Amino acid sequence: MNKIILLLVGLLLTMSVQAQKAEPIQSFAKEAMPMQWYKQQLSLWKKEVEKNKLDENAWYNVFRAQRILSYHDSTDHRKTEERDADLIKVLDEMEKVISNTYTFNFCKWQLGGNDMKFYPYLEKAIAIAPNRKDHIDYMINIGELQRNSKQRNEYSLKRINVGEMSTGMMYYNYNTLIGLEKNAILITAGDNDTYPAWALQAQGIRTDVTVLNAYLLHIKEYREKVFTELGIKQIDISKEDEFEFFNKKLVQHLAQNKNNYPVYLALTSAGCNNLLDEIEDKLYLIGLAYIYQTNSIDNIAILKKNVEQLYALDYLDKAFYTEISIDRTKQINQNYIVPMLKLYEHYKMAGDIQKLQWIKEKLIFISKGADDEKTILKYLD
């Protein structure tokens, strides 16, 4: 009995040591861990910094953990300025000991949040370590903000070549793009529905589509360039009016483009700034996006065409590749559930048993692990 107890104690000690190990902090868009894990890792990496003040890797992980907590910890009810102060403190301490490193200069640029006043820091970081992967996304952003498609494409392809582009996300965004009308305007909202779309366009896929990230449109200079290209009336948005515009008027305003290009909202942008609230009755589900239309349309016919003929869907349950972002890909793939349920209902009413079974199998696979998995399975039964 004593031997068993000793073995158990040893096992628990081993597990405790493993739990206390400092681990690399991945991009939040690539891998999302519980906030408590980031708090623990922040403490562990700070201890590594105390051991060696010149340890760039430790400093970088301290900054990344603190940045994720500052931006994503819903239990932290402090004002934005107070959260930012934690990041500024890390940068101030970093500057005292490693100011001439890639890590400090890159983190200083990140703190600026795409503010070009901080661009010299990014330039210096790239000059120090041009082959680092970390700055690629920001060079893509700058290419887009300057409407420099050559730079955006160059760094989008680099993102693929260095292994930082999720294959599952590429398939998902391919399906989003391929189901849109010619010369469409597509509103996205995050990393995983924007970078893969631009990467596909860098490879020549659906280059006619204008992919606009809703958050980047908050930047005045960028918004003005986009509006000029699309032939849309410029609007001088004050801070007081900004919330109102981006919550209620952005989609309608984009729809007033001079060539009447159709406007779509990616399903991934549905929760962004409540974009849907004022226009729900003018949005029609056509697959992985909504189309904004003031006149009613037969969206079921478009939905059928997209899912049955245009979408590449085998990757969902027959993925013969290594996925670098498993949990995030599973999460984004759950956006297929609503359009596929719509088709399930259509096939059921039409008595199309073969297609009903096909879509049911896809739904069962996609729903695994979803919050409403039991509800969906019950409905399908």
Residue, then its C-alpha position, 0 to 999 in steps of 0.5 A: m500500500n505504501k508503495i502505491i501511495l508513494l507512486l501516486v505522490g510521485l505522479l502528482l508531483t510530476m504532473s505539478v511540475q509539468a503544469q508549472k512549466a513555462e510554455p510558448i504563447q501562441s497567437f490568440a487567433k491560432e490557439a485560444m487557451p483559458m484565461q487562467w492558463y495565460k495568468q499562470q504562464l505570465s507568472l512563469w515567464k516573469k520568473e524566467v525574466e528574473k533569472n536572465k534579464l537579457d532573455e528575449n524569448a522570456w520577455y516576448n512571452v511575458f508581453r504576449a501573455q499580458r497582451i492577451l489578458s489585456y485584450h481578452d480577459s472578460t473578468d477584468h473590468r478595468k478601463t482600457e487605459e488601465r489594461d494598456a498600462d500593464l502592457i506599457k509597463v512591460l515595454d518600459e521594463m523591456e526597453k531598459v535591458i533589450s532596447n536594441t533587439y527584435t523583440f523590444n522593437f516588434c512589441k513596441w510596434q504591436l502596442g501601437g496597434n497599426d499606428m504608423k507613428f510606430y512604424p520605425y520600430l517595426e522597420k528596425a525589428i525587421a532590419i535586425a531579424p528579417n527572417r522572423k515570422d512574427h512581423i508577417d501579418y503586420m506587413i500584410n496589414i500595412g500593404e492593405l492599409q496603403r492599398n498596396s496589393k503587391q506587398r499584401n500578396e508578397y507577405s500573404l504568400k510568405r505566411i503560407n510558405v513559413g507554415e503559418m497558414s491553417t489549411g482548414m482556414m484556407y478551405y473555409n475561406y475558399n468556400t466563402l469567396i467562391g460563393l460570392e457574385k462577381n466583384a463582390i464586397l465582403i466584410t470580415a472581422g478577424d484574423n481567420d476570415t481575413y488573412p486566409a482570404w487575402a492569401l487565396q487572392a495572392q494565389g489568383i483566387r477570386t481577385d475580383v472580390t474586395v475583402l474589407n476587415a471591419y476593424l481596419l475600416h475604423i482607421k480614417e485614412y484607410r477608410e477614405k482610400v477604400f471609399t474613394e476606390l468604390g465611389i462612395k461618398q466620404i463621411d467625416i465620422s466624429k468619435e461620437d458618431e463612430f459607434e453609430f456608423f459602424n453599428k448601423k450604417l456601414v453595410q448600407h453605405l458600402a452598398q451605395n458604391k458607384n458600380n452597385y457591387p453586391v455587399y456580403l457579410a461573412l458569417t464570422s462578422a455577424g457578431c462584430n459591432n452588431l453589424l446585423d442589428e439594423i438590417e436583419d430583414k435585408l440579409y439573406l443567407i447564401g452559405l458562409a455569408y449573408i448578402y445585403q439586398t433591399n429586394s427579396i431574393d430566392n436565397i435557398a436556390i443560391l444556397k443549394k448551388n453553393v453547397e452542392q456545386l461550388y464548395a469544397l467540403d471533403y476537407l471537413d470529414k476527410a482531412f488528409y493534412t496536418e492542421i496547425s490550428i485544430d481547435r480554431t478550425k473546428q470552431i470556425n467550421q461550426n458556421y456551416i451548421v446554420p446553412m446546412l440545417k437550412l438545406y436539411e429542412h429543404y431536402k426533407m420537404a422535397g423528399d430528397i433522401q440521398k441529399l438529406q443523408w449526405i447533409k446529415e452526415k456533414l452536420i453530425f461531424i461538424s457538430k461534434g464538440a459544439d455547445d449545441e451538439k445535443t440539440i442538433l443531434k436531437y433535431l436530426d433524429 
